[in-house]
Amino acid sequence: MKKVKIYSTPTCMYCKMAKDFFDDKGVEYTDVDLSVDVAARDEVVKKTNQMSVPVIEIREEGKDPEYVIGFDQALLSEKLGIK
């Protein structure tokens, strides 16, 4: 089973779109608010070299995590195996 974590901010419309997409598709996810979690913000920048949101981390047991930067519905659907 894949675990999804979204690094977001409250004012990001693409973050909201991604979370709405996950909710509509029944995808469980953990939301990390980078506007208040400075350590997570630093961690995400270190992992992805990105300073934009959303950053979506997809983890599958035994594999390295994959990251999707921004809200790309087609790519997320493909990586999560949903329609």
N, C-alpha and C positions, 0 to 999 in steps of 0.2 A: 504494500500500500504506500502511496506517495504522500508525503507530508508537505503542506504548502504554508509558507510564511510570507506575508506581505509587509514590506517596510514602506510606511506611508506618512503623510501629514494630513491634518484635518481640512486644509484648504485646497488640496489637490483634487481637481475634478477627475483626473485619470485614475487616481487611487480609488475614488468613490465608484467609478465605472467598473474597475476590476473587482472590487468587493461586491458590487451588485451582481456582476456576472457570476462570481463564485456562489453567491446566495441563490441565484436563479437556477444554477446547475447542481446545487446540493454539495458543493465542494467545501469541506471543512478547512479552515485556515486559521492561522494565528496572525493577529494584526499587531505590528510594532510601530508605535507613534514616534517618529524620529524628531518631532518638535519638542518632545520632553525627555527622550531617552538618548542622551549624548553619547553614551558608551556604544549603543547599538548603531548610532549614526556613524561613528568612527569605524566600527567594525565593518559596516556595509561599504564604506568608501575604500577601506583596505582590501576587502574581498573582490570588489567589482571595478574599482577605479572610477566610480560614477558618483555624482553629487545630485542626481535627479531622482525623482520618485514617480511612480512606484518602482521598487525593486522587488521582484517576486522570486523567492527561493523555492525550488522544488527538490525535495530530497526523497531518494528511494534507497532502501536498505542495501548496503553493500556497494553503493555507487557514490561518486562525488556529486555534490549538489550542482544543479543547473540554475542559472539565473536568467530571468526575462526582465529586461529593462523597459519600462513603460507598459502601457496596456495594449497588448497585441492579442486580440481575441482568437484569431486563427492559430497562432503559435501556441497559446495556452491550451486551446482545445486539443491540439495535436500532442503536446507534451503530457497532458493529463488524460488523454484517451476519452474525451467527451465530445458530444455533438451539440 
